[in-house]
Amino acid sequence: MATMSALAAPENPLPSPTTNDERHWFAISTRQHHEKHVAQYLADREIEHFLPLYRTVHQWTHYRKVILELPLFPGYLFVRIAPRERLRALQLPGVLALIGCGSTPIPIPGCEIESLRSGLELRRCEPHPCLVRGAGVRIKAGPFIGMEGVVLRKKDSLRVVLTVQMIMQSVAVEVSANELEFLSPLTAP
């Protein structure tokens, strides 16, 4: 004979306490230029992590060129941990925070990390500032070099509004992202 609690149990019970052991990817913020050190600390403690790197050539003197491997996302790396392991990751030297909303870290879908991993093997990547609508920019190449404007749209190509202050008139111009540099810190519109 079945008990009343067994008959009243829902088909989808609440998650069991073992879900706290499920590992997810999180972004970790690090001190400036400490990404590789933090990655080594994570490796030493056998914590799964991912530090995307890109290669670039730097010329230190007139004749000496050096190939460097630098973090693709300066100040960040990714770690795969269970929620109960947060403190273990946060106590490492050079780690500032787990990225999230307030004090709650937000997991990154595993498919995004895997896409990033496989994409880095197939394509050449390098860091680029995040372009948002409303960001102040200066054109650094092309026929409008030196002109300043505001990012209006972000699609296949960027639309930047340039203003001629003397006559208080503006014009929208389509430019590529590599022709722009930021004027001020980014703020969301």
OpenMM code with the backbone's topology and positions (N, CA, C; nanometers):
from openmm import Vec3, app, unit

residues = "MET ALA THR MET SER ALA LEU ALA ALA PRO GLU ASN PRO LEU PRO SER PRO THR THR ASN ASP GLU ARG HIS TRP PHE ALA ILE SER THR ARG GLN HIS HIS GLU LYS HIS VAL ALA GLN TYR LEU ALA ASP ARG GLU ILE GLU HIS PHE LEU PRO LEU TYR ARG THR VAL HIS GLN TRP THR HIS TYR ARG LYS VAL ILE LEU GLU LEU PRO LEU PHE PRO GLY TYR LEU PHE VAL ARG ILE ALA PRO ARG GLU ARG LEU ARG ALA LEU GLN LEU PRO GLY VAL LEU ALA LEU ILE GLY CYS GLY SER THR PRO ILE PRO ILE PRO GLY CYS GLU ILE GLU SER LEU ARG SER GLY LEU GLU LEU ARG ARG CYS GLU PRO HIS PRO CYS LEU VAL ARG GLY ALA GLY VAL ARG ILE LYS ALA GLY PRO PHE ILE GLY MET GLU GLY VAL VAL LEU ARG LYS LYS ASP SER LEU ARG VAL VAL LEU THR VAL GLN MET ILE MET GLN SER VAL ALA VAL GLU VAL SER ALA ASN GLU LEU GLU PHE LEU SER PRO LEU THR ALA PRO".split()
positions = [
    Vec3(0.0836, -0.1181, 0.0000),
    Vec3(0.0000, 0.0000, 0.0000),
    Vec3(0.0883, 0.1247, 0.0000),
    Vec3(0.0594, 0.2168, -0.0893),
    Vec3(0.1397, 0.3379, -0.1025),
    Vec3(0.1003, 0.4385, 0.0042),
    Vec3(0.1968, 0.5115, 0.0505),
    Vec3(0.1687, 0.6154, 0.1488),
    Vec3(0.1164, 0.7385, 0.0791),
    Vec3(0.0549, 0.8258, 0.1519),
    Vec3(-0.0037, 0.9477, 0.0973),
    Vec3(0.1025, 1.0375, 0.0365),
    Vec3(0.2196, 1.0472, 0.1000),
    Vec3(0.3234, 1.1350, 0.0466),
    Vec3(0.3751, 1.0852, -0.0868),
    Vec3(0.3781, 0.9551, -0.1076),
    Vec3(0.4245, 0.9017, -0.2357),
    Vec3(0.3237, 0.9319, -0.3445),
    Vec3(0.1946, 0.9276, -0.3124),
    Vec3(0.0920, 0.9558, -0.4124),
    Vec3(0.0875, 1.1033, -0.4472),
    Vec3(0.1182, 1.1894, -0.3524),
    Vec3(0.1090, 1.3336, -0.3739),
    Vec3(0.2369, 1.3933, -0.4311),
    Vec3(0.3405, 1.3126, -0.4468),
    Vec3(0.4683, 1.3642, -0.4967),
    Vec3(0.4534, 1.4123, -0.6400),
    Vec3(0.5036, 1.5298, -0.6742),
    Vec3(0.4945, 1.5804, -0.8109),
    Vec3(0.5851, 1.5002, -0.9040),
    Vec3(0.5529, 1.5044, -1.0329),
    Vec3(0.6328, 1.4318, -1.1323),
    Vec3(0.7733, 1.4892, -1.1432),
    Vec3(0.7883, 1.6187, -1.1283),
    Vec3(0.9188, 1.6845, -1.1345),
    Vec3(0.9549, 1.7355, -0.9959),
    Vec3(1.0162, 1.6521, -0.9140),
    Vec3(1.0490, 1.6967, -0.7788),
    Vec3(1.1532, 1.8070, -0.7815),
    Vec3(1.1667, 1.8741, -0.6698),
    Vec3(1.2688, 1.9784, -0.6577),
    Vec3(1.4066, 1.9171, -0.6770),
    Vec3(1.5036, 1.9969, -0.7270),
    Vec3(1.6380, 1.9429, -0.7458),
    Vec3(1.6941, 1.8905, -0.6145),
    Vec3(1.7664, 1.7824, -0.6250),
    Vec3(1.8269, 1.7244, -0.5053),
    Vec3(1.9478, 1.8073, -0.4645),
    Vec3(1.9930, 1.7923, -0.3418),
    Vec3(2.1088, 1.8691, -0.2950),
    Vec3(2.2347, 1.8433, -0.3772),
    Vec3(2.2378, 1.7349, -0.4531),
    Vec3(2.3576, 1.7056, -0.5327),
    Vec3(2.3754, 1.8038, -0.6472),
    Vec3(2.2703, 1.8819, -0.6830),
    Vec3(2.2871, 1.9794, -0.7907),
    Vec3(2.3899, 2.0857, -0.7525),
    Vec3(2.4164, 2.1017, -0.6256),
    Vec3(2.5193, 2.1943, -0.5802),
    Vec3(2.6582, 2.1467, -0.6228),
    Vec3(2.6671, 2.0195, -0.6630),
    Vec3(2.7947, 1.9641, -0.7088),
    Vec3(2.8112, 1.9759, -0.8599),
    Vec3(2.7068, 2.0204, -0.9309),
    Vec3(2.7149, 2.0326, -1.0759),
    Vec3(2.8077, 2.1488, -1.1119),
    Vec3(2.8998, 2.1230, -1.2020),
    Vec3(2.9982, 2.2244, -1.2394),
    Vec3(2.9470, 2.3096, -1.3567),
    Vec3(2.9744, 2.4397, -1.3459),
    Vec3(2.9376, 2.5358, -1.4506),
    Vec3(3.0583, 2.6237, -1.4785),
    Vec3(3.0575, 2.6862, -1.5959),
    Vec3(3.1627, 2.7815, -1.6316),
    Vec3(3.1256, 2.9190, -1.5777),
    Vec3(3.2252, 2.9856, -1.5204),
    Vec3(3.2093, 3.1225, -1.4717),
    Vec3(3.3271, 3.2049, -1.5197),
    Vec3(3.3061, 3.3347, -1.5350),
    Vec3(3.4164, 3.4257, -1.5665),
    Vec3(3.4743, 3.4761, -1.4351),
    Vec3(3.6060, 3.4831, -1.4290),
    Vec3(3.6759, 3.5349, -1.3121),
    Vec3(3.7471, 3.6633, -1.3525),
    Vec3(3.7310, 3.7651, -1.2715),
    Vec3(3.8036, 3.8901, -1.2908),
    Vec3(3.9345, 3.8810, -1.2128),
    Vec3(4.0438, 3.9231, -1.2772),
    Vec3(4.1754, 3.9157, -1.2133),
    Vec3(4.2387, 4.0544, -1.2051),
    Vec3(4.3417, 4.0646, -1.1239),
    Vec3(4.4202, 4.1877, -1.1225),
    Vec3(4.4840, 4.2043, -1.2597),
    Vec3(4.5132, 4.3273, -1.2938),
    Vec3(4.5723, 4.3575, -1.4232),
    Vec3(4.7029, 4.2803, -1.4416),
    Vec3(4.7165, 4.2145, -1.5538),
    Vec3(4.8347, 4.1376, -1.5934),
    Vec3(4.8602, 4.0147, -1.5053),
    Vec3(4.7589, 3.9612, -1.4381),
    Vec3(4.7760, 3.8436, -1.3528),
    Vec3(4.7023, 3.7207, -1.4068),
    Vec3(4.6511, 3.7271, -1.5289),
    Vec3(4.5717, 3.6176, -1.5830),
    Vec3(4.6501, 3.4860, -1.5879),
    Vec3(4.7741, 3.4909, -1.6346),
    Vec3(4.8540, 3.3683, -1.6456),
    Vec3(4.8916, 3.3137, -1.5081),
    Vec3(4.9179, 3.4008, -1.4123),
    Vec3(4.9483, 3.3560, -1.2765),
    Vec3(4.8273, 3.2854, -1.2158),
    Vec3(4.7094, 3.3437, -1.2324),
    Vec3(4.5877, 3.2825, -1.1794),
    Vec3(4.5631, 3.1485, -1.2478),
    Vec3(4.5858, 3.1415, -1.3781),
    Vec3(4.5692, 3.0145, -1.4496),
    Vec3(4.6627, 2.9079, -1.3930),
    Vec3(4.7844, 2.9466, -1.3595),
    Vec3(4.8789, 2.8511, -1.3005),
    Vec3(4.8333, 2.8072, -1.1611),
    Vec3(4.7830, 2.8993, -1.0809),
    Vec3(4.7299, 2.8631, -0.9488),
    Vec3(4.6135, 2.7651, -0.9630),
    Vec3(4.5258, 2.7891, -1.0612),
    Vec3(4.4132, 2.6992, -1.0839),
    Vec3(4.4621, 2.5609, -1.1264),
    Vec3(4.5611, 2.5575, -1.2141),
    Vec3(4.6170, 2.4294, -1.2579),
    Vec3(4.6804, 2.3548, -1.1407),
    Vec3(4.7531, 2.4259, -1.0560),
    Vec3(4.8158, 2.3637, -0.9395),
    Vec3(4.7121, 2.3015, -0.8463),
    Vec3(4.5950, 2.3622, -0.8391),
    Vec3(4.4894, 2.3115, -0.7512),
    Vec3(4.3922, 2.2196, -0.8244),
    Vec3(4.4265, 2.1860, -0.9497),
    Vec3(4.3476, 2.0955, -1.0341),
    Vec3(4.2040, 2.1445, -1.0510),
    Vec3(4.1887, 2.2740, -1.0739),
    Vec3(4.0590, 2.3341, -1.1024),
    Vec3(4.0547, 2.3607, -1.2529),
    Vec3(3.9521, 2.3071, -1.3181),
    Vec3(3.9411, 2.3229, -1.4633),
    Vec3(3.9239, 2.4707, -1.4972),
    Vec3(4.0021, 2.5171, -1.5943),
    Vec3(3.9969, 2.6585, -1.6324),
    Vec3(4.0291, 2.6722, -1.7807),
    Vec3(4.0049, 2.7912, -1.8321),
    Vec3(4.0325, 2.8219, -1.9726),
    Vec3(4.0773, 2.9674, -1.9822),
    Vec3(4.1999, 2.9864, -2.0291),
    Vec3(4.2546, 3.1194, -2.0509),
    Vec3(4.2817, 3.1342, -2.2002),
    Vec3(4.1892, 3.1966, -2.2747),
    Vec3(4.2115, 3.2144, -2.4185),
    Vec3(4.3264, 3.3123, -2.4430),
    Vec3(4.4190, 3.2719, -2.5261),
    Vec3(4.5355, 3.3541, -2.5590),
    Vec3(4.5390, 3.3824, -2.7082),
    Vec3(4.6054, 3.4898, -2.7449),
    Vec3(4.6310, 3.5191, -2.8860),
    Vec3(4.7784, 3.5547, -2.8991),
    Vec3(4.8293, 3.5399, -3.0187),
    Vec3(4.9704, 3.5715, -3.0440),
    Vec3(4.9817, 3.7054, -3.1136),
    Vec3(5.0829, 3.7800, -3.0716),
    Vec3(5.1096, 3.9091, -3.1328),
    Vec3(5.2602, 3.9320, -3.1353),
    Vec3(5.3040, 4.0094, -3.2304),
    Vec3(5.4463, 4.0405, -3.2434),
    Vec3(5.4707, 4.1794, -3.1864),
    Vec3(5.5660, 4.1883, -3.0956),
    Vec3(5.6069, 4.3172, -3.0394),
    Vec3(5.7523, 4.3401, -3.0743),
    Vec3(5.7831, 4.4626, -3.1099),
    Vec3(5.9209, 4.4988, -3.1410),
    Vec3(5.9746, 4.5796, -3.0235),
    Vec3(6.0670, 4.5188, -2.9484),
    Vec3(6.1205, 4.5826, -2.8296),
    Vec3(6.2308, 4.6816, -2.8625),
    Vec3(6.3127, 4.6487, -2.9598),
    Vec3(6.4181, 4.7397, -3.0041),
    Vec3(6.4066, 4.7501, -3.1554),
    Vec3(6.4988, 4.8191, -3.2166),
    Vec3(6.4928, 4.8354, -3.3622),
    Vec3(6.5051, 4.7031, -3.4361),
    Vec3(6.5752, 4.6073, -3.3785),
    Vec3(6.6028, 4.4848, -3.4516),
    Vec3(6.5389, 4.3612, -3.3910),
    Vec3(6.4882, 4.3718, -3.2716),
    Vec3(6.4419, 4.2528, -3.2009),
    Vec3(6.2893, 4.2462, -3.1955),
    Vec3(6.2331, 4.1445, -3.2605),
    Vec3(6.0894, 4.1205, -3.2561),
    Vec3(6.0637, 3.9973, -3.1718),
    Vec3(5.9605, 4.0047, -3.0891),
    Vec3(5.9269, 3.8953, -2.9992),
    Vec3(5.7805, 3.8583, -3.0200),
    Vec3(5.7529, 3.7289, -3.0263),
    Vec3(5.6148, 3.6821, -3.0340),
    Vec3(5.5666, 3.6567, -2.8920),
    Vec3(5.4583, 3.7239, -2.8549),
    Vec3(5.4018, 3.7106, -2.7215),
    Vec3(5.2660, 3.6422, -2.7279),
    Vec3(5.2338, 3.5653, -2.6257),
    Vec3(5.0995, 3.5114, -2.6083),
    Vec3(5.0342, 3.5901, -2.4964),
    Vec3(4.9298, 3.6634, -2.5305),
    Vec3(4.8621, 3.7513, -2.4358),
    Vec3(4.7168, 3.7082, -2.4192),
    Vec3(4.6545, 3.7411, -2.3058),
    Vec3(4.5139, 3.7056, -2.2851),
    Vec3(4.4232, 3.7740, -2.3870),
    Vec3(4.3314, 3.6975, -2.4433),
    Vec3(4.2361, 3.7511, -2.5389),
    Vec3(4.1383, 3.8471, -2.4701),
    Vec3(4.1062, 3.8172, -2.3452),
    Vec3(4.0181, 3.9034, -2.2661),
    Vec3(4.0990, 3.9535, -2.1461),
    Vec3(4.1706, 4.0636, -2.1612),
    Vec3(4.2549, 4.1115, -2.0507),
    Vec3(4.1742, 4.1293, -1.9218),
    Vec3(4.2283, 4.0726, -1.8142),
    Vec3(4.1636, 4.0849, -1.6846),
    Vec3(4.0630, 3.9752, -1.6536),
    Vec3(4.0476, 3.8774, -1.7449),
    Vec3(3.9478, 3.7727, -1.7243),
    Vec3(4.0011, 3.6365, -1.7683),
    Vec3(3.9479, 3.5333, -1.7046),
    Vec3(3.9639, 3.3963, -1.7527),
    Vec3(3.8407, 3.3202, -1.7070),
    Vec3(3.8283, 3.1961, -1.7503),
    Vec3(3.7093, 3.1177, -1.7220),
    Vec3(3.7456, 2.9978, -1.6360),
    Vec3(3.6543, 2.9625, -1.5452),
    Vec3(3.6776, 2.8520, -1.4536),
    Vec3(3.5496, 2.7674, -1.4482),
    Vec3(3.5684, 2.6357, -1.4415),
    Vec3(3.4531, 2.5446, -1.4332),
    Vec3(3.4510, 2.4854, -1.2933),
    Vec3(3.3540, 2.5322, -1.2134),
    Vec3(3.3448, 2.4908, -1.0739),
    Vec3(3.1990, 2.4678, -1.0352),
    Vec3(3.1812, 2.3972, -0.9249),
    Vec3(3.0493, 2.3828, -0.8643),
    Vec3(3.0266, 2.5048, -0.7739),
    Vec3(2.9024, 2.5426, -0.7526),
    Vec3(2.8763, 2.6595, -0.6679),
    Vec3(2.9424, 2.6522, -0.5304),
    Vec3(2.9513, 2.5347, -0.4733),
    Vec3(3.0121, 2.5217, -0.3399),
    Vec3(3.1632, 2.5445, -0.3426),
    Vec3(3.2248, 2.5485, -0.4620),
    Vec3(3.3692, 2.5693, -0.4750),
    Vec3(3.4068, 2.7156, -0.5001),
    Vec3(3.3087, 2.8038, -0.4950),
    Vec3(3.3344, 2.9460, -0.5235),
    Vec3(3.4480, 3.0018, -0.4385),
    Vec3(3.4423, 2.9752, -0.3109),
    Vec3(3.5422, 3.0302, -0.2195),
    Vec3(3.6822, 2.9807, -0.2547),
    Vec3(3.6909, 2.8567, -0.2957),
    Vec3(3.8206, 2.7984, -0.3343),
    Vec3(3.8844, 2.8769, -0.4498),
    Vec3(3.8017, 2.9199, -0.5443),
    Vec3(3.8523, 2.9972, -0.6585),
    Vec3(3.8803, 3.1427, -0.6192),
    Vec3(3.7967, 3.1988, -0.5335),
    Vec3(3.8108, 3.3395, -0.4958),
    Vec3(3.9303, 3.3665, -0.4051),
    Vec3(3.9799, 3.2656, -0.3374),
    Vec3(4.0913, 3.2840, -0.2446),
    Vec3(4.2276, 3.2830, -0.3120),
    Vec3(4.2325, 3.2604, -0.4407),
    Vec3(4.3606, 3.2557, -0.5108),
    Vec3(4.4196, 3.3953, -0.5256),
    Vec3(4.5514, 3.4074, -0.5145),
    Vec3(4.6147, 3.5382, -0.5347),
    Vec3(4.5866, 3.5905, -0.6756),
    Vec3(4.5493, 3.7157, -0.6841),
    Vec3(4.5236, 3.7787, -0.8135),
    Vec3(4.3788, 3.7746, -0.8568),
    Vec3(4.2948, 3.6940, -0.7922),
    Vec3(4.1529, 3.6862, -0.8281),
    Vec3(4.0785, 3.7975, -0.7567),
    Vec3(3.9963, 3.8712, -0.8321),
    Vec3(3.9176, 3.9794, -0.7732),
    Vec3(3.7743, 3.9372, -0.7454),
    Vec3(3.7102, 3.8685, -0.8427),
    Vec3(3.5693, 3.8335, -0.8260),
    Vec3(3.5252, 3.7335, -0.9313),
    Vec3(3.4158, 3.6661, -0.9013),
    Vec3(3.3431, 3.5901, -1.0022),
    Vec3(3.2422, 3.6867, -1.0621),
    Vec3(3.2293, 3.6888, -1.1918),
    Vec3(3.1441, 3.7855, -1.2591),
    Vec3(2.9979, 3.7404, -1.2526),
    Vec3(2.9117, 3.8335, -1.2173),
    Vec3(2.7704, 3.8032, -1.2087),
    Vec3(2.6897, 3.9273, -1.1807),
    Vec3(2.5758, 3.9069, -1.1178),
    Vec3(2.4853, 4.0155, -1.0829),
    Vec3(2.4939, 4.0348, -0.9322),
    Vec3(2.5528, 4.1431, -0.8892),
    Vec3(2.5742, 4.1658, -0.7469),
    Vec3(2.6731, 4.0641, -0.6930),
    Vec3(2.6348, 3.9948, -0.5878),
    Vec3(2.7242, 3.8936, -0.5299),
    Vec3(2.6922, 3.7540, -0.5811),
    Vec3(2.6000, 3.7426, -0.6774),
    Vec3(2.5621, 3.6134, -0.7325),
    Vec3(2.6314, 3.5915, -0.8660),
    Vec3(2.7271, 3.4978, -0.8740),
    Vec3(2.7917, 3.4714, -1.0016),
    Vec3(2.6927, 3.4086, -1.0998),
    Vec3(2.7047, 3.4460, -1.2249),
    Vec3(2.6154, 3.3940, -1.3277),
    Vec3(2.6949, 3.3010, -1.4185),
    Vec3(2.6462, 3.1754, -1.4340),
    Vec3(2.7193, 3.0800, -1.5178),
    Vec3(2.7149, 3.1187, -1.6654),
    Vec3(2.8185, 3.0784, -1.7356),
    Vec3(2.8281, 3.0976, -1.8808),
    Vec3(2.7939, 2.9639, -1.9443),
    Vec3(2.7069, 2.9612, -2.0442),
    Vec3(2.6737, 2.8331, -2.1079),
    Vec3(2.7996, 2.7629, -2.1597),
    Vec3(2.8084, 2.6341, -2.1324),
    Vec3(2.9236, 2.5545, -2.1753),
    Vec3(2.9453, 2.5588, -2.3256),
    Vec3(2.8349, 2.5711, -2.4031),
    Vec3(2.8486, 2.5754, -2.5491),
    Vec3(2.9249, 2.7002, -2.5932),
    Vec3(2.9134, 2.8109, -2.5198),
    Vec3(2.9880, 2.9320, -2.5549),
    Vec3(3.1380, 2.9124, -2.5334),
    Vec3(3.1738, 2.8467, -2.4240),
    Vec3(3.3158, 2.8203, -2.3972),
    Vec3(3.3714, 2.7254, -2.5030),
    Vec3(3.2958, 2.6206, -2.5360),
    Vec3(3.3427, 2.5240, -2.6369),
    Vec3(3.3538, 2.5895, -2.7742),
    Vec3(3.2604, 2.6772, -2.8094),
    Vec3(3.2688, 2.7505, -2.9372),
    Vec3(3.3933, 2.8379, -2.9400),
    Vec3(3.4200, 2.9036, -2.8287),
    Vec3(3.5381, 2.9891, -2.8191),
    Vec3(3.6650, 2.9058, -2.8345),
    Vec3(3.6705, 2.7933, -2.7654),
    Vec3(3.7881, 2.7043, -2.7750),
    Vec3(3.8114, 2.6573, -2.9187),
    Vec3(3.7064, 2.6073, -2.9817),
    Vec3(3.7235, 2.5549, -3.1175),
    Vec3(3.7486, 2.6673, -3.2175),
    Vec3(3.6853, 2.7830, -3.1967),
    Vec3(3.7059, 2.8950, -3.2871),
    Vec3(3.8475, 2.9487, -3.2837),
    Vec3(3.9091, 2.9483, -3.1656),
    Vec3(4.0461, 2.9984, -3.1529),
    Vec3(4.1455, 2.9094, -3.2280),
    Vec3(4.1118, 2.7818, -3.2435),
    Vec3(4.1993, 2.6917, -3.3172),
    Vec3(4.1889, 2.7152, -3.4681),
    Vec3(4.0733, 2.7655, -3.5128),
    Vec3(4.0484, 2.7794, -3.6562),
    Vec3(4.0718, 2.9201, -3.7106),
    Vec3(4.0625, 3.0183, -3.6277),
    Vec3(4.0727, 3.1577, -3.6721),
    Vec3(4.1729, 3.2351, -3.5885),
    Vec3(4.2239, 3.3413, -3.6487),
    Vec3(4.3116, 3.4335, -3.5767),
    Vec3(4.2231, 3.5359, -3.5062),
    Vec3(4.2407, 3.5504, -3.3777),
    Vec3(4.1605, 3.6438, -3.2979),
    Vec3(4.2522, 3.7405, -3.2260),
    Vec3(4.1994, 3.8558, -3.1950),
    Vec3(4.2702, 3.9532, -3.1128),
    Vec3(4.1673, 4.0366, -3.0385),
    Vec3(4.2047, 4.0946, -2.9249),
    Vec3(4.1076, 4.1725, -2.8464),
    Vec3(4.0596, 4.2949, -2.9229),
    Vec3(3.9388, 4.3340, -2.8915),
    Vec3(3.8819, 4.4549, -2.9507),
    Vec3(3.7867, 4.5149, -2.8488),
    Vec3(3.7863, 4.6458, -2.8347),
    Vec3(3.6930, 4.7066, -2.7389),
    Vec3(3.5492, 4.6735, -2.7760),
    Vec3(3.4670, 4.6580, -2.6764),
    Vec3(3.3249, 4.6310, -2.6975),
    Vec3(3.2586, 4.7601, -2.7443),
    Vec3(3.2045, 4.7590, -2.8646),
    Vec3(3.1413, 4.8786, -2.9190),
    Vec3(2.9939, 4.8799, -2.8819),
    Vec3(2.9508, 4.9849, -2.8198),
    Vec3(2.8104, 5.0000, -2.7817),
    Vec3(2.7565, 5.1304, -2.8379),
    Vec3(2.6263, 5.1317, -2.8611),
    Vec3(2.5634, 5.2551, -2.9076),
    Vec3(2.5840, 5.3636, -2.8043),
    Vec3(2.6177, 5.4798, -2.8516),
    Vec3(2.6356, 5.5927, -2.7618),
    Vec3(2.7803, 5.6160, -2.7204),
    Vec3(2.8702, 5.5238, -2.7562),
    Vec3(3.0112, 5.5403, -2.7193),
    Vec3(3.0751, 5.6494, -2.8052),
    Vec3(3.1524, 5.7356, -2.7397),
    Vec3(3.2261, 5.8385, -2.8113),
    Vec3(3.3495, 5.7776, -2.8763),
    Vec3(3.3703, 5.8050, -3.0066),
    Vec3(3.4817, 5.7458, -3.0804),
    Vec3(3.5510, 5.8503, -3.1670),
    Vec3(3.6745, 5.8186, -3.2047),
    Vec3(3.7502, 5.8992, -3.2996),
    Vec3(3.7886, 5.8071, -3.4149),
    Vec3(3.7753, 5.8546, -3.5369),
    Vec3(3.8145, 5.7755, -3.6533),
    Vec3(3.9648, 5.7867, -3.6685),
    Vec3(4.0334, 5.6716, -3.6728),
    Vec3(4.1794, 5.6711, -3.6769),
    Vec3(4.2373, 5.6293, -3.8111),
    Vec3(4.1516, 5.6016, -3.9093),
    Vec3(4.1995, 5.5643, -4.0426),
    Vec3(4.0931, 5.5990, -4.1453),
    Vec3(4.1353, 5.6132, -4.2698),
    Vec3(4.0409, 5.6420, -4.3767),
    Vec3(4.0249, 5.7902, -4.4016),
    Vec3(3.9300, 5.8266, -4.4877),
    Vec3(3.9143, 5.9661, -4.5278),
    Vec3(3.8667, 6.0593, -4.4163),
    Vec3(3.8046, 6.0057, -4.3115),
    Vec3(3.7547, 6.0890, -4.2021),
    Vec3(3.8478, 6.0882, -4.0820),
    Vec3(3.9723, 6.0550, -4.1030),
    Vec3(4.0680, 6.0421, -3.9930),
    Vec3(4.0680, 6.1670, -3.9050),
    Vec3(4.0671, 6.1451, -3.7724),
    Vec3(4.0706, 6.2555, -3.6771),
    Vec3(3.9348, 6.3071, -3.6355),
    Vec3(3.8304, 6.2762, -3.7101),
    Vec3(3.6967, 6.3249, -3.6740),
    Vec3(3.6421, 6.2435, -3.5576),
    Vec3(3.5643, 6.3098, -3.4725),
    Vec3(3.5056, 6.2447, -3.3561),
    Vec3(3.3558, 6.2330, -3.3743),
    Vec3(3.3004, 6.1268, -3.3155),
    Vec3(3.1567, 6.1059, -3.3268),
    Vec3(3.1058, 6.0104, -3.2213),
    Vec3(2.9834, 5.9630, -3.2427),
    Vec3(2.9159, 5.8730, -3.1503),
    Vec3(2.8667, 5.7529, -3.2289),
    Vec3(2.8840, 5.6314, -3.1739),
    Vec3(2.8353, 5.5105, -3.2398),
    Vec3(2.6832, 5.5127, -3.2347),
    Vec3(2.6222, 5.5033, -3.3511),
    Vec3(2.4772, 5.5084, -3.3618),
    Vec3(2.4180, 5.3694, -3.3769),
    Vec3(2.4842, 5.2836, -3.4556),
    Vec3(2.4311, 5.1523, -3.4862),
    Vec3(2.5459, 5.0531, -3.4957),
    Vec3(2.5166, 4.9290, -3.4615),
    Vec3(2.6172, 4.8249, -3.4695),
    Vec3(2.5556, 4.7065, -3.5424),
    Vec3(2.5938, 4.6839, -3.6667),
    Vec3(2.5465, 4.5679, -3.7427),
    Vec3(2.6654, 4.5188, -3.8234),
    Vec3(2.6447, 4.4922, -3.9534),
    Vec3(2.7552, 4.4461, -4.0370),
    Vec3(2.8681, 4.5490, -4.0377),
    Vec3(2.8308, 4.6747, -4.0524),
    Vec3(2.9295, 4.7818, -4.0387),
    Vec3(2.8727, 4.8780, -3.9349),
    Vec3(2.9581, 4.9596, -3.8809),
    Vec3(2.9152, 5.0528, -3.7766),
    Vec3(2.8730, 5.1846, -3.8391),
    Vec3(2.7701, 5.2424, -3.7826),
    Vec3(2.7292, 5.3751, -3.8266),
    Vec3(2.7675, 5.4707, -3.7157),
    Vec3(2.8486, 5.5688, -3.7518),
    Vec3(2.8956, 5.6684, -3.6562),
    Vec3(2.8431, 5.8043, -3.6998),
    Vec3(2.7911, 5.8790, -3.6042),
    Vec3(2.7436, 6.0145, -3.6328),
    Vec3(2.8576, 6.1110, -3.6040),
    Vec3(2.8979, 6.1858, -3.7060),
    Vec3(3.0027, 6.2866, -3.6937),
    Vec3(2.9367, 6.4236, -3.6945),
    Vec3(2.9834, 6.5117, -3.6094),
    Vec3(2.9243, 6.6455, -3.6006),
    Vec3(3.0308, 6.7500, -3.6291),
    Vec3(2.9958, 6.8456, -3.7153),
    Vec3(3.0808, 6.9620, -3.7394),
    Vec3(3.0296, 7.0691, -3.6441),
    Vec3(3.1044, 7.0929, -3.5372),
    Vec3(3.0583, 7.1801, -3.4296),
    Vec3(3.0346, 7.3241, -3.4764),
    Vec3(3.1177, 7.3733, -3.5665),
    Vec3(3.1068, 7.5132, -3.6100),
    Vec3(2.9705, 7.5435, -3.6704),
    Vec3(2.9174, 7.4503, -3.7453),
    Vec3(2.7887, 7.4762, -3.8105),
    Vec3(2.6751, 7.3933, -3.7481),
    Vec3(2.7082, 7.3175, -3.6405),
    Vec3(2.6094, 7.2373, -3.5697),
    Vec3(2.5300, 7.1469, -3.6647),
    Vec3(2.6019, 7.0791, -3.7495),
    Vec3(2.5407, 6.9839, -3.8419),
    Vec3(2.6096, 6.8486, -3.8249),
    Vec3(2.5335, 6.7415, -3.8474),
    Vec3(2.5870, 6.6069, -3.8305),
    Vec3(2.5663, 6.5250, -3.9568),
    Vec3(2.6478, 6.4213, -3.9675),
    Vec3(2.6363, 6.3288, -4.0794),
    Vec3(2.6634, 6.1884, -4.0263),
    Vec3(2.5893, 6.0898, -4.0758),
    Vec3(2.6113, 5.9510, -4.0360),
    Vec3(2.7023, 5.8852, -4.1385),
    Vec3(2.8042, 5.8142, -4.0899),
    Vec3(2.9041, 5.7519, -4.1769),
    Vec3(2.9165, 5.6046, -4.1413),
    Vec3(2.9261, 5.5182, -4.2420),
    Vec3(2.9495, 5.3756, -4.2193),
    Vec3(3.1005, 5.3539, -4.2153),
    Vec3(3.1489, 5.2910, -4.1072),
    Vec3(3.2920, 5.2630, -4.0915),
    Vec3(3.3085, 5.1221, -4.0365),
    Vec3(3.4296, 5.0693, -4.0454),
    Vec3(3.4573, 4.9392, -3.9851),
    Vec3(3.5119, 4.9609, -3.8439),
    Vec3(3.4977, 4.8597, -3.7609),
    Vec3(3.5378, 4.8711, -3.6203),
    Vec3(3.6863, 4.9010, -3.6039),
    Vec3(3.7697, 4.8480, -3.6929),
    Vec3(3.9144, 4.8694, -3.6780),
    Vec3(3.9575, 5.0114, -3.7144),
    Vec3(3.8655, 5.0940, -3.7616),
    Vec3(3.8976, 5.2336, -3.7923),
    Vec3(3.8671, 5.3261, -3.6748),
    Vec3(3.8186, 5.2704, -3.5621),
    Vec3(3.7740, 5.3528, -3.4505),
    Vec3(3.8601, 5.3344, -3.3269),
    Vec3(3.8669, 5.4409, -3.2457),
    Vec3(3.9256, 5.4332, -3.1126),
    Vec3(3.8315, 5.5080, -3.0189),
    Vec3(3.8269, 5.4644, -2.8935),
    Vec3(3.7352, 5.5242, -2.7970),
    Vec3(3.7891, 5.6544, -2.7416),
    Vec3(3.6974, 5.7453, -2.7127),
    Vec3(3.7332, 5.8729, -2.6530),
    Vec3(3.7198, 5.8702, -2.5015),
    Vec3(3.6213, 5.7961, -2.4511),
    Vec3(3.5950, 5.7962, -2.3081),
    Vec3(3.5514, 5.6573, -2.2654),
    Vec3(3.5458, 5.6332, -2.1340),
    Vec3(3.4983, 5.5017, -2.0862),
    Vec3(3.3597, 5.4720, -2.1379),
    Vec3(3.3353, 5.3431, -2.1608),
    Vec3(3.2075, 5.3006, -2.2149),
    Vec3(3.0982, 5.3050, -2.1101),
    Vec3(2.9839, 5.3526, -2.1531),
    Vec3(2.8657, 5.3447, -2.0681),
    Vec3(2.7509, 5.2961, -2.1549),
    Vec3(2.6684, 5.2129, -2.0975),
    Vec3(2.5541, 5.1637, -2.1719),
    Vec3(2.4541, 5.2764, -2.1927),
    Vec3(2.3856, 5.2783, -2.3082),
    Vec3(2.2900, 5.3859, -2.3342),
    Vec3(2.1709, 5.3791, -2.2437),
] * unit.nanometer
topology = app.Topology()
chain = topology.addChain("A")
for resn in residues:
    res = topology.addResidue(resn, chain)
    for name in ("N", "CA", "C"):
        topology.addAtom(name, app.Element.getBySymbol(name[0]), res)
